[in-house]
Each structure stands twice: as structure tokens, then as C-alpha cells.
């Protein structure tokens, strides 16, 4: 059974940083493409970042240079380091594997 559990969200001031974690189980993590998505109120869910099994990454233009996705295959965990946060980054952030989603973690950036 695939399970994705996010953690690390919270309230932060603009310019601050947060690190999100997603612990995965029920998959062969080391060969899995993992992604982070987000959904702000009234908006569609959008891709934030993705990382392949070989460590290649891709980012939404809106977060390039500020966010970093990484993975620890020994811990079956994918991370999203978010720096220089802006109020427009406020959203529920979701971990993704294939068609599976975690429950999400709220990130709120105050101005």
C-alpha cells in the first residue's frame, strides 16, 4: 500500500525559509520519480518541483532559484527546501508519486 506523508509546513514571514519532508512507503523509492505540487485557495494544483531516480530536477519558473528538491533514498524521503518565501507561495503542498498523493501540508507566508 502506497503511503506518502508530508511534514514541515507552517507559518513563516516573507523572506523566510521552510523545509518540507515527504516520507514514502509501499514503493521502490530509489527508482521512483517524486514530485511536489501545491494548491492555493481558488486555484488549480500546480507542479512545484520534480526529481527523478537519478537526481535530475525540474522546477516551476515561479520557484527557480528559491526552492530545492532533493531525496534521501536510504530514508525513502524527498525534501523541498524553500528559501526567500513570498506571500504568493502560500498553499497546501502535496507530495506526489505517480497517481498517489499525500494529505498535504499547509504553508502560509505572511507579508
N, C-alpha and C positions, 0 to 999 in steps of 0.2 A: 504494500500500500504506500503510495507516494505521499509524503508529508513535507510541507515547506513551512517553516516558522520564522517570521521576521521579528527583529528586536532592534532597539536603539533609537527609535523615534522620540520626539519630544518637542518642547518649545525652546526656541533659540532666537536671539536678536539678529537682525540683519548684519551680515559680515561674519557671523559665527560659523561654527563647524559642527557636524554630527557624523557619526559613523553607524551605518546600518549593517546588520548581520542577517543572514538567512541560513538557517541550518536545514539541511535536506536529508531525508531518509527514504528508503524504498527505491532508490535509483542507483545506477552505477555512476556515481557523481563524477569520477575522474574523466569520463568520456562525454559528459553532458554539457550542452550549451545552456548557460544560465543567463537570466536577464532580470533587470529591474525596470519596472514600469511605475507610473504614477497617475493619479486621477484627482484633479481638483474639483471642487463643487461646481456642478453645472457644465463640466467639460468631459470630453471623452478621455478614456485611458490612453496614455501615450508612452512610447518607449523612452526610457532614460539612458540605459546602457546595456550592453550585452558582452559576454565573454565566452569564447569558445574553449574547447578542451585543451587546445594548445596555448591558450593565454591571449589570443588575439582579441582586441576590444573594438567596440564601436559605440559612439555617443551621439545623443541628440545635440544639435547645434547649440541649443539653449544652455547646455551644461558643459560643453567642451572647455577644458582648461580649468574648471572648478571642481568637477566630480571625477573620482577614480574608482573603477570597478576592479576587484581582484578576487582571487579564490585561494582557498587552502584545501587541497584535495585530501590531506590527512585528517582534516576535521569535517569534511563534507559541508563546507561553509563558503558562501560567497558574500563579499562585502561591498558596500558602497560608501566611500569616503566623500563627504560633501563639504566643501570649503566655500568661503565667500558667499554664504547663503543670502538669497534675496526673498522678499515677501512673495514674489511670484513662484517660488519653489514650494510654497505651502500646498500640501496634497497628502493623500494617503499613498504610501509607497508599497508596491507589491513585488514580491519575488516570483519569478516565473521559470518553469521548466516545461517545455513542450506545451501541452494544453492545461497544465496544472498551475494553480495559483495559491500563494499563501493568503492568510486572512488580512494582511496589510498592517502597516504601522503608520501612525499619524505623524507628520512633520509640519510644524507650524513655525513660520518665520515672522517675527514682529518687526515693524519698521521703527 
